[in-house]
Amino acid sequence: MADYEHRHIDLSGLSTTRDYKSPGSNARQRPLQRIREEHGQRIVGELEATFEASDLGREDLGAPEGAPASDGVYLEVELAPSVGPTTLEKTREGTRQGAVTLSETGARRIALFVPDETRDVFEAVFRDYAFTEVDEGAEAPKKSRVEPVEHIRAARLRTFWRDDPLALPDDPQAEMWWALWCFADRLERVETSAQRLGLTVGGEDSWLHFPEVVVLPVHGRRAAIEMLLFSTGGISEIRRASDTPTVFTDELEEMANAFVNDLAERITWPGRDVPAVCLLDTGVNRGHPLIEPALAPGDMHAVHADWGVDDDSPSGHGSGMAGLALHGDLTMPLGDASHPVLAHRLESVKILPPDGFEQNDPGSYGAITTSASSLPEITAAERPRVFCMAVTNENRSGAEPTAWSSALDQISAGVDAIEEGPDHIRRLFVQAIGNIADSSRAEDIADGDAFPGEDPAQAWNVLTVGGTTLKSEIAEAGYRDWRGWSPPGDRSPYSRTSALWRAGQSPIKPEIVFEAGNRALSRSGLEALSVLPSLSVLTTAKSVAPHPVTPFWATSAATAQAARLTTRIMAEHPEYWPETIRALTVHSARWTPHMLAEFNATASKSDRKALARKYGYGVPDLRRALASARDDLALVAEQYIQPFRVENGSVRFSDAHVYRLPWPRQVLEDLGDQPVRLKVTLSYFVEPNPSFASAIDPARYQSFGLRFDLKRARETDGNFLRRVNKDDRGENDPRPINEDNDGWFFGPKSISAGSIHMDIWEGSAVELVERDLLYVYPISGWWRERRALGRANSKARYALVIGIETPEVDVDLMTPIQTEVAALLQTGIDIEV
C-alpha cells in the first residue's frame, strides 16, 4: 500500500493567461426549410387570432378591484423541434420571456409577455417577414426571428407550470401553496394584486431573491392564481411551493453500549479554533459524553428561538448525525483501545420545529436554509465550517433547479457577500440525495433507479452524497436465513440516484457515496426489512441513559460521514478554498470492486455516465485527499479567472489558462508502454439564475462555466492552442484537425451541467510525455448573456486537481515532478503558438 505522506504539489505557478475566443462547435444545425409566404401568413394569422382571444379573455377575467389593470398579454410561442436555445425577448419591444417547457417532440414552448404599448412593433416583425417584397436571392427581413417559430397561441396556466404536470390541480377551486417566480421589477404589482384577491402571501423572510426573479410563496385557489397571473404580467413561471421536508429516519432501534465513557476519556478533544461541521437538522443533545466536549452552548442555534436548541425529535436524528459527523461509525472505536485525536468540532442549527409548534410554511425552506447558515457565522465569523444537511423534499424530484436548490447554490457561492470580488466568502455544503422509503414488499422498491434524487440535492455547488454499503452479514436471531439486499460495495438500497434526471440538463449526482447501511431480503426475495442493527452504522443516541448509542442508516448516515471527511481535509489544509476541498474529496474517491466491475463491463461512455448517476465518483479516501504518495500524487491549482469582458459595447470571452504539465520525460520514457492513469478534477461555484430556460439550458442557470482540454499525443503546442482557442489562429489558418483523443473514461461529451467535472485518462507512459499542456477555458453563462445585469466583467475562481499514478509499477514520480516544477518556475513558462 502506498504511503501518502507527501504534500500535494502546487501547480498554480505553471499556468499562463491567454485571451480566449471560443472556436465554436463542429456540429452544424440543420437549417429550417420554410416557404416564406406560407409560413409567414400562417404565423401572422395565428398571432392575430391569439391577440384577439387574449383580449377577450382579459375582459372576462378582469382585474382585482383597486389593482392596476393588465397592460399586456402572454403568448405561448412554440419553436420548431430542431431549434436550440433561443431568447425571444427584446428590450426595445419590452417583451419578456417567462417559463420554457419542452414538448414530447422536443419543441420549446415559451411564455412571452407582450406589452400593449409595443404590440404593433412586435406584430410588425412578423408582417415584415410575411409581406415585404424581397428581391430574388435576397434574405427575407426578420428571417432569423420568425422562421424558428412553429406556432403562436394564447398562453394558459399550464404554459407557466414548471413542475410535475400531474401536480397542477384541474379544479379551479383547489387550494394549495404556489411558488410564484416574479419579475423583480413587478414584484410590488404582484404582491398588491395577490392581497386584493385574498391570497395569502408568505412573509418576506420566506421570499427568495435571484438575479432576475423573486420567488413568492402564495396560498390560494387555482382560479385566483390564474387571475393574478394574467392581470399583472409580473409572473414568469409557477411551481408548487416545496412540500414540508422529511428527515428520513424511522424510530431508531436502541442499542446499549457500556464503553461510551471509556471512549470519551481516550479522545483528545478539539479546541475552539478548529473547523466545524455545522448540522442543519433537529438540534443536538449536547449532554452526550461523546458530543459535549466538541459542541459549545454558544454554537447551538435555532431558526426560531422559542423552539429551543436541543434535539427533541422522536428519532433523535440530529444527535445521531452529530455522532457520525464527529467520530464516524462508533462500532470500532468503542471496542478498541485507540486514542483518537479530533481536529474538528460541531455546530448545530435547528431548522425543523419540534412537536407542538406550527410547521414551517411550505415553500420557505430556501429562505430558512439561508437564514440558518448565517447564524453560526454571526457567532463565530472566523471559524471555517462545512454545512451538513440530510433534509429533503419527500418524493420531490431534483431533476431541475428549484427555489430551495438555487438557494443552496447562492449560499455556496456567497451571493450574500457585502463586498463583491473574487475573494468574497464561499461555503462548502454537503447534502443528502434522499432515501427510498421503507416497504415490506421488495418488488415495490426493487428498482433503485426508479427513485430519483430529491430536491434540493440537485444544487450545482453542493457536494451531494449517496449511499453504498459493505454490510451484508445479518446477526439478529430470527433473520439468519435472510440476506443483505445489496452485495458488498453496491449501492445501498436506501439510496436514490439521478438516473431519471435529464442527462444533458442536470448535473451528475451524487458525486460521492458513503456507508448508508443495507436492507435485509427474505429467502424468497419477496420481503424486505429495514433498520436491522447489524446492517447499520452505530452512533450517539439522543438519550444518554440507558442506551447511549443507537443504529443509524440511510443517506443521513452517509451525509454525516461525508461532512466529517471534508471537515478533516479543511482542518489539515486550512489554506485551501471550499472549492478545493470539494475537488480533493471527489478526486480522492474510488469505486468499489463491485462498482468498478459494472463500469468495466461496458465500453460505452454514455453507459458509464449513467452508472455515475448511481455511484457518483466513488467512495472518498481521506489518505489520498490529504496527501500524495510517490507513485500516486496530486497537483493542485487555485486560480482566479475573468470569464468575460465588455469590449466595444459587446460581451466577449476574456481569459483562459494554459498549464505546462511538469512531466518527467526521462522517467516516463523509461516506463515505455507501462499504463499510467491521469485524473483531472475541476471545481468552481456558479452564481445561480433560476429563471426563464435555466432548467432546459444550463448556460441560462450558471453565471459562467469552465471546461478543460488536454493536448493530444500527436499535437504540437501550436496546433493544440489553435484548436482550443480561436484567438490563437491567424486569419488564413484552417481549423485544426482534431487528433485522436481516445483513452478518456467518460469523454468530453459527458460534461454538461454542474460545477464540478471529473474524468480519467489512461494510456501508456510514453504517450503521456507528449500530453503536457492542459487548457482551462470558459463557456457561456448569464453573466455574458444577460449583460444588463451588470456582471459581465466579474471575476471568478476555480480549483484544479490533476492526479497521476502508475497502477502496475512502483516508481517514484514525486521527486522528478517536484524537480521539474522547480525548473519550470525558475526558467518561466513559455508556450508559443
Rosetta blueprint (number, residue, H / E / L):
1 M L
2 A L
3 D L
4 Y L
5 E L
6 H E
7 R L
8 H L
9 I E
10 D E
11 L L
12 S H
13 G H
14 L H
15 S E
16 T E
17 T E
18 R E
19 D E
20 Y L
21 K L
22 S L
23 P L
24 G L
25 S L
26 N L
27 A L
28 R L
29 Q L
30 R L
31 P L
32 L L
33 Q L
34 R L
35 I L
36 R H
37 E H
38 E H
39 H H
40 G H
41 Q H
42 R H
43 I H
44 V H
45 G H
46 E H
47 L H
48 E H
49 A H
50 T H
51 F H
52 E H
53 A H
54 S H
55 D H
56 L H
57 G H
58 R H
59 E H
60 D H
61 L H
62 G L
63 A L
64 P L
65 E L
66 G L
67 A L
68 P L
69 A L
70 S L
71 D L
72 G E
73 V E
74 Y E
75 L E
76 E E
77 V E
78 E E
79 L E
80 A L
81 P L
82 S L
83 V L
84 G L
85 P L
86 T L
87 T L
88 L L
89 E L
90 K L
91 T L
92 R L
93 E L
94 G L
95 T L
96 R E
97 Q E
98 G E
99 A E
100 V E
101 T E
102 L E
103 S L
104 E L
105 T L
106 G L
107 A L
108 R E
109 R E
110 I E
111 A E
112 L E
113 F E
114 V E
115 P E
116 D H
117 E H
118 T H
119 R H
120 D H
121 V H
122 F H
123 E H
124 A H
125 V H
126 F H
127 R H
128 D H
129 Y H
130 A H
131 F H
132 T L
133 E L
134 V L
135 D L
136 E L
137 G L
138 A L
139 E L
140 A L
141 P L
142 K L
143 K H
144 S H
145 R H
146 V H
147 E L
148 P L
149 V E
150 E E
151 H E
152 I E
153 R E
154 A E
155 A L
156 R L
157 L H
158 R H
159 T H
160 F H
161 W E
162 R L
163 D L
164 D L
165 P H
166 L H
167 A H
168 L L
169 P L
170 D L
171 D L
172 P L
173 Q L
174 A L
175 E E
176 M E
177 W E
178 W E
179 A E
180 L E
181 W E
182 C E
183 F E
184 A H
185 D H
186 R H
187 L H
188 E H
189 R H
190 V H
191 E H
192 T H
193 S H
194 A H
195 Q H
196 R H
197 L L
198 G L
199 L L
200 T E
201 V E
202 G L
203 G L
204 E H
205 D H
206 S H
207 W L
208 L E
209 H E
210 F L
211 P L
212 E L
213 V E
214 V E
215 V E
216 L E
217 P E
218 V E
219 H E
220 G E
221 R E
222 R H
223 A H
224 A H
225 I H
226 E H
227 M H
228 L H
229 L H
230 F H
231 S H
232 T H
233 G L
234 G L
235 I E
236 S E
237 E E
238 I E
239 R E
240 R E
241 A L
242 S L
243 D L
244 T L
245 P L
246 T E
247 V E
248 F L
249 T L
250 D L
251 E L
252 L L
253 E L
254 E L
255 M E
256 A L
257 N L
258 A L
259 F L
260 V H
261 N H
262 D H
263 L H
264 A H
265 E H
266 R H
267 I L
268 T E
269 W L
270 P L
271 G L
272 R L
273 D L
274 V L
275 P L
276 A E
277 V E
278 C E
279 L E
280 L E
281 D E
282 T L
283 G L
284 V L
285 N L
286 R L
287 G L
288 H L
289 P L
290 L L
291 I L
292 E H
293 P H
294 A H
295 L L
296 A L
297 P H
298 G H
299 D H
300 M E
301 H E
302 A E
303 V L
304 H L
305 A H
306 D H
307 W H
308 G L
309 V L
310 D L
311 D L
312 D L
313 S L
314 P L
315 S L
316 G L
317 H H
318 G H
319 S H
320 G H
321 M H
322 A H
323 G H
324 L H
325 A H
326 L H
327 H H
328 G L
329 D L
330 L L
331 T H
332 M H
333 P H
334 L H
335 G H
336 D L
337 A L
338 S L
339 H L
340 P L
341 V E
342 L L
343 A L
344 H L
345 R E
346 L E
347 E E
348 S E
349 V E
350 K E
351 I L
352 L L
353 P L
354 P L
355 D L
356 G L
357 F L
358 E L
359 Q L
360 N L
361 D L
362 P L
363 G L
364 S L
365 Y H
366 G H
367 A H
368 I H
369 T H
370 T H
371 S H
372 A H
373 S H
374 S H
375 L H
376 P H
377 E H
378 I H
379 T H
380 A L
381 A L
382 E L
383 R L
384 P L
385 R E
386 V E
387 F E
388 C E
389 M E
390 A L
391 V E
392 T E
393 N L
394 E L
395 N L
396 R L
397 S E
398 G L
399 A L
400 E L
401 P L
402 T L
403 A H
404 W H
405 S H
406 S H
407 A H
408 L H
409 D H
410 Q H
411 I H
412 S H
413 A H
414 G L
415 V L
416 D L
417 A L
418 I L
419 E L
420 E L
421 G L
422 P L
423 D L
424 H L
425 I L
426 R L
427 R L
428 L E
429 F E
430 V E
431 Q E
432 A E
433 I L
434 G L
435 N E
436 I L
437 A L
438 D L
439 S L
440 S L
441 R E
442 A H
443 E H
444 D H
445 I H
446 A L
447 D L
448 G H
449 D H
450 A H
451 F L
452 P E
453 G L
454 E E
455 D L
456 P L
457 A L
458 Q L
459 A L
460 W L
461 N L
462 V L
463 L E
464 T E
465 V E
466 G E
467 G E
468 T E
469 T E
470 L L
471 K L
472 S L
473 E L
474 I L
475 A L
476 E L
477 A L
478 G L
479 Y L
480 R L
481 D L
482 W L
483 R E
484 G E
485 W L
486 S L
487 P L
488 P L
489 G L
490 D E
491 R E
492 S L
493 P L
494 Y L
495 S E
496 R L
497 T E
498 S L
499 A L
500 L L
501 W L
502 R L
503 A L
504 G L
505 Q L
506 S L
507 P L
508 I L
509 K L
510 P L
511 E L
512 I E
513 V E
514 F E
515 E E
516 A L
517 G L
518 N L
519 R L
520 A E
521 L E
522 S L
523 R L
524 S L
525 G L
526 L L
527 E E
528 A E
529 L E
530 S L
531 V L
532 L L
533 P H
534 S H
535 L H
536 S L
537 V E
538 L E
539 T E
540 T E
541 A L
542 K L
543 S L
544 V L
545 A L
546 P L
547 H L
548 P L
549 V E
550 T E
551 P E
552 F E
553 W L
554 A H
555 T H
556 S H
557 A H
558 A H
559 T H
560 A H
561 Q H
562 A H
563 A H
564 R H
565 L H
566 T H
567 T H
568 R H
569 I H
570 M H
571 A H
572 E H
573 H L
574 P L
575 E L
576 Y L
577 W L
578 P H
579 E H
580 T H
581 I H
582 R H
583 A H
584 L H
585 T H
586 V H
587 H H
588 S H
589 A L
590 R E
591 W L
592 T L
593 P H
594 H H
595 M H
596 L H
597 A H
598 E H
599 F H
600 N H
601 A L
602 T L
603 A L
604 S L
605 K H
606 S H
607 D H
608 R H
609 K H
610 A H
611 L H
612 A H
613 R H
614 K H
615 Y H
616 G L
617 Y L
618 G L
619 V E
620 P L
621 D L
622 L H
623 R H
624 R H
625 A H
626 L H
627 A L
628 S E
629 A E
630 R L
631 D L
632 D E
633 L E
634 A E
635 L E
636 V E
637 A E
638 E E
639 Q E
640 Y E
641 I E
642 Q L
643 P L
644 F E
645 R E
646 V E
647 E E
648 N L
649 G L
650 S E
651 V E
652 R E
653 F E
654 S L
655 D E
656 A E
657 H E
658 V E
659 Y E
660 R E
661 L L
662 P L
663 W L
664 P L
665 R H
666 Q H
667 V H
668 L H
669 E H
670 D H
671 L H
672 G L
673 D L
674 Q L
675 P E
676 V E
677 R E
678 L E
679 K E
680 V E
681 T E
682 L E
683 S E
684 Y L
685 F L
686 V L
687 E L
688 P L
689 N L
690 P L
691 S L
692 F L
693 A L
694 S L
695 A L
696 I L
697 D L
698 P H
699 A H
700 R H
701 Y H
702 Q L
703 S L
704 F L
705 G E
706 L E
707 R E
708 F E
709 D E
710 L E
711 K L
712 R L
713 A L
714 R L
715 E L
716 T L
717 D H
718 G H
719 N H
720 F H
721 L H
722 R H
723 R H
724 V H
725 N L
726 K H
727 D H
728 D H
729 R L
730 G L
731 E L
732 N L
733 D L
734 P L
735 R L
736 P L
737 I L
738 N L
739 E L
740 D L
741 N L
742 D L
743 G L
744 W E
745 F L
746 F L
747 G L
748 P H
749 K H
750 S H
751 I L
752 S L
753 A L
754 G L
755 S L
756 I E
757 H E
758 M E
759 D E
760 I E
761 W E
762 E E
763 G E
764 S E
765 A H
766 V H
767 E H
768 L H
769 V H
770 E H
771 R L
772 D L
773 L E
774 L E
775 Y E
776 V E
777 Y E
778 P E
779 I E
780 S L
781 G L
782 W H
783 W H
784 R H
785 E H
786 R L
787 R H
788 A H
789 L H
790 G L
791 R L
792 A L
793 N L
794 S L
795 K L
796 A E
797 R E
798 Y E
799 A E
800 L E
801 V E
802 I E
803 G E
804 I E
805 E E
806 T L
807 P L
808 E L
809 V L
810 D L
811 V L
812 D L
813 L L
814 M H
815 T H
816 P H
817 I H
818 Q H
819 T H
820 E H
821 V H
822 A H
823 A H
824 L H
825 L H
826 Q H
827 T H
828 G L
829 I L
830 D L
831 I L
832 E L
833 V L
